[in-house]
Amino acid sequence: MKTLEDFEPGNIIRLGYRSVDEAEIIAFGQAYDPQIFHTDAVAAQDSVFGGLVASGWHTAGICMRLVCDTFMLETACNGSPGIQDLKWLKPVRPGDTLTGYVKVLEQIPSRSKPDRGASRQLWVLENQTGEPVFSLEGTILMMRRKATNAD
């Protein structure tokens, strides 16, 4: 089980790959974000995007899945108090293949609970041409390997 100490500032963790198809985009849009450019490929042609695009929330969910599959499920994670910065940088379209990375920005041992702390991280997704499509800065709460009062 990975703990806070395993997430040193500057570390970069490469994520896997996930392709997105039209049916998935439409299904997510119909269920959670029923704007026409997420739910109807024909009508989306006349939208500002000029075609069908994934909901930003769908893209965020894909990022979360890639993070979980790559490392999060093997950490002593205690959730998150929130996201400091979230950006949808470029539309995700049917046929796009997403990958990306997590960069550890800061490791913050808790002052009041020495058995845990926080990892501030930058999560980035890119499409198949290397263009960033999504990013967030977030804080992940984690247990520590060894509690200390010296921090």
C-alpha positions in Angstrom: 0.0 0.0 0.0 1.4 3.4 -1.0 1.4 6.1 1.6 2.0 9.8 1.6 5.8 9.3 1.7 5.6 7.6 -1.7 4.4 10.8 -3.4 7.5 13.0 -3.4 7.2 16.5 -5.0 8.3 16.5 -8.6 7.4 12.8 -9.2 5.5 12.2 -12.4 3.2 9.2 -12.7 2.2 8.3 -16.3 -1.4 7.1 -16.8 -2.7 4.5 -19.1 -4.8 5.0 -22.2 -8.6 5.2 -22.8 -10.3 5.6 -26.2 -13.7 7.4 -26.3 -16.4 6.5 -28.8 -19.5 8.2 -29.9 -21.9 5.8 -28.1 -20.1 6.4 -24.8 -20.3 10.2 -25.3 -24.0 10.1 -26.1 -24.8 7.7 -23.2 -23.0 9.9 -20.6 -24.5 13.0 -22.1 -28.1 11.6 -22.0 -27.6 10.5 -18.4 -25.7 13.4 -16.9 -25.2 16.4 -19.2 -28.0 16.5 -21.8 -26.8 19.4 -23.9 -27.3 18.8 -27.6 -23.5 18.8 -28.4 -23.2 15.8 -26.0 -26.3 13.8 -27.1 -27.0 14.3 -30.8 -24.3 13.9 -33.4 -26.4 15.5 -36.2 -27.6 18.5 -34.2 -24.1 19.0 -32.7 -22.9 19.8 -36.2 -24.6 23.2 -35.8 -23.2 23.8 -32.4 -20.2 26.0 -31.4 -18.2 22.7 -31.4 -19.1 21.7 -35.0 -19.7 18.1 -33.9 -20.3 15.8 -31.0 -18.0 16.3 -27.9 -17.7 14.6 -24.6 -19.1 16.4 -21.5 -16.3 17.9 -19.4 -17.7 15.8 -16.5 -17.3 12.7 -18.6 -13.7 13.7 -19.3 -13.1 14.2 -15.6 -14.5 10.8 -14.9 -12.2 9.2 -17.4 -9.3 10.9 -15.7 -10.4 9.6 -12.4 -10.7 6.1 -13.8 -7.2 6.3 -15.3 -5.8 7.5 -12.0 -7.5 4.7 -10.1 -6.3 2.1 -12.5 -2.8 3.4 -12.4 -2.2 3.9 -8.7 -5.0 5.3 -6.5 -6.5 1.9 -5.7 -3.2 0.9 -4.2 -2.8 3.9 -1.9 -3.8 4.6 1.6 -6.2 7.3 0.3 -8.7 9.0 2.5 -10.5 10.9 -0.2 -10.1 14.6 -1.1 -11.2 17.9 0.5 -11.6 19.3 -3.0 -10.1 20.6 -6.2 -8.3 23.9 -6.4 -8.3 24.3 -10.2 -10.2 22.5 -12.9 -9.8 23.2 -16.6 -11.4 21.8 -19.8 -8.8 22.9 -22.3 -9.9 21.3 -25.5 -13.0 19.3 -26.5 -12.8 15.5 -26.5 -14.3 14.0 -29.6 -15.4 10.5 -30.7 -12.3 8.5 -31.6 -10.0 10.4 -29.3 -7.5 8.4 -27.2 -6.7 10.0 -23.9 -3.6 9.5 -21.7 -1.8 11.8 -19.3 0.1 12.1 -16.1 0.0 13.1 -12.5 2.6 15.4 -11.1 3.1 15.6 -7.4 3.3 19.2 -6.4 3.6 19.1 -2.7 3.6 16.7 0.3 1.9 18.2 3.4 2.1 16.2 6.6 -0.9 17.0 8.9 0.0 19.1 12.0 -2.9 17.8 14.0 -3.0 14.2 12.9 0.5 12.8 12.5 -0.6 9.5 11.0 -1.8 11.3 7.8 -1.3 14.1 5.4 -2.1 15.5 2.0 -0.6 15.2 -1.5 -1.2 18.2 -3.7 -1.2 17.0 -7.3 -1.6 18.2 -10.9 -3.6 15.8 -13.1 -3.4 16.3 -16.9 -5.1 14.4 -19.8 -3.9 14.7 -23.4 -5.4 13.5 -26.6 -3.6 11.3 -29.1 -1.7 14.2 -30.6 -0.4 15.3 -27.2 -2.7 18.3 -26.8 -3.8 18.9 -23.2 -7.6 18.5 -23.0 -8.1 18.5 -19.2 -6.3 19.5 -16.0 -6.9 19.8 -12.4 -5.0 20.7 -9.3 -6.3 18.7 -6.3 -5.5 17.6 -2.8 -5.5 13.9 -1.9 -5.6 12.9 1.7 -3.5 9.9 2.6 -2.2 7.9 5.5 1.5 8.0 6.4 3.8 5.0 6.9 5.1 6.3 10.1 3.4 8.8 12.3 5.7 11.5 13.7 5.3 14.6 15.7 8.5 16.1 14.4 6.9 17.5 11.2 
